[in-house]
Structures are given as C-alpha cells and as structure tokens.
C-alpha cells in the first residue's frame, strides 16, 4: 500500500474514533523505542516465539531480529494475538551475516 493511500485510509477511519482514542494512539506511537532490540535465534517452539513477540510489543520495543539457521520462525497467531502487526520483524538466515547497518 503506497503512502498516499495510507494517508487517505487514516483520514477516513479517523472520523470513526474518538479524540481520546486518537490521543492514546499518538501516545503509544511516541513511546515506542529502537534503543533496545530483541534477537531470537533458531526458535523451534511456536508458542515461545509468539510469547516473545507479544511481550516485545507490550514493552514498546519496535524491532525483533530473527536468525533462522535450522528452524523457520513460525509464531502462533493465537498466542501472539496480532502483536506482530505493530512491530518490525527482521529475518536473517545466518548469525554470520552483518545484522545492523
């Protein structure tokens, strides 16, 4: 979805939420951080991966770096409860690759 379409969608949907809710959304966005990050390597139990995703989002951490060597990152959406849509999941296939720019 391009930026212009996103802006139009936000404008349209904002007509249906209260000012209080708009203020809360802005407050939550401002409090997110990239000063701390979470790194998961070769998680093989989907329920554990999902709990980490949910906790990361709950603490306001924006990025999760995922290293897949043998196991594919496959969170359980029932446990993650949609939290992965609010954070950045950055996947790498080896811990030997440079991770951060």
N, C-alpha and C positions, 0 to 999 in steps of 0.2 A: 504494500500500500504506500503510495507516494505521500510526501509531506503535506501537499495541498489538500488531498483527500482526507488525511487525518485531521487537519485543522477544521475542515468543514464538518466532519463527523463529531468532533468535540464540541463545536459550536451548536450543532443540532441537539446533541444529547444533553448539553448543559442547561437547556431550557427545562429539563425534567427533573433536575435535582435542586435541593435547597441550597441557599447560600452557606448554611452551616456545613453541609456536606462538601461543598466546593472548598471551603476554608480548610477542612480536615484533609482533603486530598492534597492541597498545596503544602500543608504542614508535614505530611508524611513524605512527600517527594523531597522537600528541603532537608529532612533529617537523614536521608539515605547516605551511605558512606562508601567510598572506594579506598579509604585509608587502611582498611582491614579486608582481607580476602580469605576465602576458603578454598582449599585444594583437596580433591578426592582422587585417589589413585586405585584403580582396579577394584572398585566396589562390586561385589558379586551378589549381594543380597539386596533386592529392590526395595524392601521395606526400610532398610537402613539408609540407603541413598535418598529415599523420599523424605525420611525424617530429617536428614541433614539439610535438604533443600528447604523444607518448611521452617526449620529453626533459623537458617541463614536469612531468609526473607523476614522472619519475625524480628530478628535483631537489627534489621535495617542495613544489612550488608548487601551490596549490589552485585558482586561478582562471585561466581563459583568456577574454579578451573578444574576440569575433569581430565584425568590422564587415563586413557584406555590402552592397556598393554594386551592382556588376555581376555578381559571381561568388558562387555559393552555396557555402558551406562544406560540403565533402563529403570527409571523410577516408577513407582506405583502411584498413579494419579489419585487413587482413593486415599492414600496416606498423605501425599503432597498437597492435596486439597486446592489445586490451582495456583499454588505459590510460585511455581516455576515461570508463570507468565509475567511476573513482576520483577524478575532478576535476570542477569545475564549469565547464561551457561556457555562457557568457553571450553571446547573439547580439543584435546591433543591426543595423539596416538603413541607418544613416547615421552618419557620424562627427560630424555637426552636432547630433545629439541629445545631451542630457546623459547621460553614461555612468555616473557614480558618484553614489550618494546621499549 
